[in-house]
Amino acid sequence: MDLGIAGRKAIVCASSKGLGRACAEQLAAEGVKVVISARSAGPLEATADAIRSAGGEAVAVVCDVTAPEGRAALLEACPDPDILINNAGGPPPGDFRNWARDDWIKAIDANMLTAIELIKMTVDGMMQRRFGRIVNITSAAVKAPIDVLGLSNGARAGLTGFCAGIARQTVRRNVTLNGLLPGPFDTDRLTGTLAAVAKKQGKSIEEAAEERAKNNPAGRFGDPAEFGQACAFLCSAKAGFITGQNIVLDGGAFPGTL
């Protein structure tokens, strides 16, 4: 299927590795010019080189997207994006009894307010040009909270609620806004979560990983490439009637019907 986005421009946040990288790679494979970001230059440049080697176009911006100057640097590199992929590393797992106000503020700033600021900086231009695709990478924990990820549960759920309102305002001008909610994908983030679970349960990380993969209905963890492909479709010209949705990619782990 031709997704109809060749020649479009995209900002993909936190895209040096994991799910962000998978999204950038797939968009680039569809002919999108991607501006990728991360705080560490080495991994980010390696990702940009990999995209270029595969025939895609990539500009690497080393920045902290959670800071105003980082967001400004992204918009300087791509002032009129057609596609925005919001993504930021999740806050650390733990026990809510140990979290202070500063921990909550940091989580909300990174996983809620940063995305809102980037939407605010880009959505009006998208509506004027009558094409825009905004995808927030959040977490399946928005629908099925994980006890040790309370900071993430709260901040990402807040972003989800905010976006549910504006998604209905922008779609008339062909600007959609959706969430992709990853479950257990084979990424560094999953390894960190499993380490916390393993410690709590007195197991090795390997044991915790094997058990979680076995208990997933799919019997495995997700491949980041699968996530990137889903993201590319939501960003496509074919997906203009999908907005305000939160799509769970978790191998069937969420047991509900809605």
C-alpha positions in Angstrom: 0.0 0.0 0.0 1.2 3.5 -0.9 0.7 5.5 2.3 0.7 8.7 0.4 3.2 10.6 2.6 6.4 10.6 0.4 7.9 14.0 0.6 6.2 14.9 3.9 8.3 16.2 6.9 8.2 14.7 10.3 9.6 15.4 13.8 10.2 12.2 15.7 11.1 12.7 19.4 13.3 10.5 21.4 14.2 8.5 18.3 17.8 7.2 18.7 16.6 3.8 19.8 13.6 1.7 20.8 10.1 2.6 19.6 11.0 6.1 18.5 13.7 4.8 16.2 11.3 2.2 14.8 8.8 5.0 13.9 11.5 7.2 12.3 12.9 4.3 10.3 9.5 3.3 9.0 8.4 6.9 8.1 11.7 7.4 6.3 11.1 4.1 4.4 7.9 5.7 3.2 9.7 8.7 1.8 9.2 11.0 4.7 12.0 13.4 5.6 12.5 12.8 9.3 14.1 15.1 12.0 15.1 12.8 14.8 16.1 13.8 18.3 17.8 12.5 21.5 20.0 13.8 24.2 23.0 11.6 23.3 24.8 12.4 20.1 26.4 9.0 19.5 23.3 6.8 19.3 21.4 9.5 17.5 23.9 9.9 14.8 24.1 6.1 14.4 20.4 6.0 13.8 20.6 8.9 11.3 23.3 7.1 9.4 21.3 3.9 9.4 18.3 5.7 7.9 20.4 7.4 5.3 22.2 4.1 4.4 18.7 2.6 3.8 17.9 5.4 1.3 16.0 7.7 3.6 16.5 11.4 4.6 17.3 12.2 8.3 18.4 15.2 10.2 19.7 14.6 13.7 19.1 17.2 16.4 20.8 16.6 19.7 18.6 18.1 22.4 16.5 17.5 25.4 12.9 17.7 24.1 11.6 18.3 27.6 13.3 21.7 27.8 12.1 24.8 25.9 15.4 25.2 24.1 15.3 21.6 23.0 11.8 22.1 21.5 12.9 25.3 19.8 15.9 23.5 18.2 13.5 20.9 16.8 11.3 23.5 15.3 14.3 25.3 13.9 15.3 22.2 12.1 11.8 21.5 10.9 9.6 24.6 11.1 6.6 23.3 9.3 6.2 19.5 10.1 3.4 17.5 8.6 3.9 14.8 11.2 4.7 14.9 14.9 5.6 11.9 16.9 5.6 12.7 20.6 7.8 10.4 22.6 9.8 10.7 25.8 11.4 8.2 28.1 9.2 7.2 30.9 9.9 8.0 34.6 11.5 5.3 36.7 9.4 2.6 38.4 9.0 2.5 42.1 6.7 2.7 45.1 4.5 5.8 45.2 5.3 6.2 48.9 8.8 7.2 47.9 7.9 9.8 45.4 8.1 13.5 46.3 6.4 16.4 44.6 9.5 17.0 42.4 9.3 13.4 41.1 5.7 14.0 40.0 6.5 17.4 38.5 9.3 15.9 36.5 7.1 13.1 35.2 4.3 15.4 34.2 6.7 17.8 32.5 8.3 15.0 30.4 5.3 12.8 29.7 2.5 15.3 29.5 3.4 18.9 29.2 6.2 18.4 26.6 3.9 16.8 24.2 1.2 19.5 24.7 3.8 22.2 24.1 4.9 20.6 20.8 1.3 20.1 19.7 0.7 23.8 20.4 3.8 24.8 18.4 2.8 22.8 15.3 -1.0 22.1 15.1 -2.1 25.5 13.7 0.3 25.3 10.8 -0.9 21.8 10.0 -4.5 23.0 10.0 -3.6 25.8 7.7 -1.9 23.4 5.3 -4.8 21.0 5.7 -2.7 18.0 6.5 -1.3 16.9 9.8 -0.7 13.7 11.7 0.1 13.7 15.5 0.9 10.5 17.2 1.6 10.3 20.9 3.6 7.3 22.1 2.2 6.6 25.5 1.8 3.2 27.2 -0.7 0.4 27.5 -0.5 1.3 31.2 -2.9 4.1 30.4 -5.6 1.5 30.0 -4.2 -1.2 32.3 -2.1 0.5 35.0 1.1 -1.2 36.2 1.6 -0.7 39.9 5.3 0.1 39.8 4.8 2.6 37.0 2.6 5.1 38.9 4.4 8.1 37.7 4.0 7.0 34.1 0.3 5.9 34.6 -0.6 9.4 35.9 1.3 11.6 33.5 0.4 9.7 30.4 -3.2 9.4 31.3 -3.3 13.2 31.7 -1.9 13.6 28.2 -4.5 11.2 26.8 -7.4 13.1 28.4 -6.1 16.4 27.0 -5.7 15.1 23.5 -9.2 13.5 23.5 -10.6 17.0 23.5 -8.6 18.7 20.8 -8.6 15.7 18.4 -12.2 16.5 17.6 -11.4 20.1 16.8 -8.6 19.5 14.3 -9.9 16.7 12.2 -12.2 18.9 10.1 -9.0 20.3 8.6 -7.4 16.9 8.1 -5.3 17.0 11.2 -5.6 13.8 13.3 -4.3 13.1 16.8 -4.0 9.6 18.1 -2.2 7.6 20.8 -0.2 4.4 20.3 -0.1 2.5 23.6 2.7 0.0 23.6 2.7 -3.1 25.8 5.8 -5.3 26.2 8.1 -4.5 23.3 11.7 -5.7 23.2 13.3 -2.4 24.2 15.6 -1.0 26.9 12.5 0.5 28.6 11.0 -3.0 29.0 14.3 -4.3 30.5 14.2 -1.5 33.1 10.7 -2.3 34.1 11.5 -6.0 34.3 14.4 -5.3 36.5 12.1 -3.5 39.0 9.6 -6.4 38.9 12.4 -9.0 39.3 13.7 -7.2 42.3 10.3 -6.9 43.9 9.6 -10.7 43.3 13.1 -11.9 44.2 13.8 -13.2 40.7 16.4 -12.7 38.0 15.6 -10.4 35.1 15.8 -13.4 32.8 13.2 -15.3 34.8 10.9 -12.2 34.9 11.3 -11.7 31.2 10.6 -15.4 30.4 7.5 -15.4 32.6 6.1 -12.2 31.2 6.6 -13.3 27.6 5.1 -16.7 28.3 2.0 -15.1 29.9 1.3 -12.8 27.0 -1.4 -14.1 24.7 1.0 -13.8 21.8 3.6 -15.8 23.7 6.3 -13.2 23.0 7.3 -9.6 23.2 6.6 -7.2 20.4 9.2 -6.3 17.7 9.7 -2.5 17.5 9.4 -2.7 13.7 5.8 -3.8 14.2 5.2 -0.7 16.2 6.8 1.5 13.6 4.6 0.1 10.9 1.5 0.9 12.9 2.7 4.4 13.5 3.4 4.9 9.8 -0.1 3.9 8.9 -1.6 6.3 11.4 0.5 9.0 9.8 -0.6 8.1 6.3 -3.0 9.9 3.9 -5.1 6.8 4.3 -5.8 7.4 8.0 -7.6 10.7 7.9 -10.8 9.3 9.4 -9.0 8.0 12.5 -8.7 10.5 15.3 -9.0 10.7 19.1 -8.2 7.0 19.3 -5.8 5.1 21.6 -4.6 2.0 20.0 -3.1 -0.7 22.2 -0.3 -2.8 20.8 0.3 -5.4 23.4 -0.1 -8.9 21.9 -3.6 -9.2 23.4 -2.6 -8.6 27.0 -5.3 -6.1 27.7 -8.4 -8.2 28.5 -11.2 -5.7 27.8 -13.4 -5.3 24.8 -13.1 -1.5 24.6 
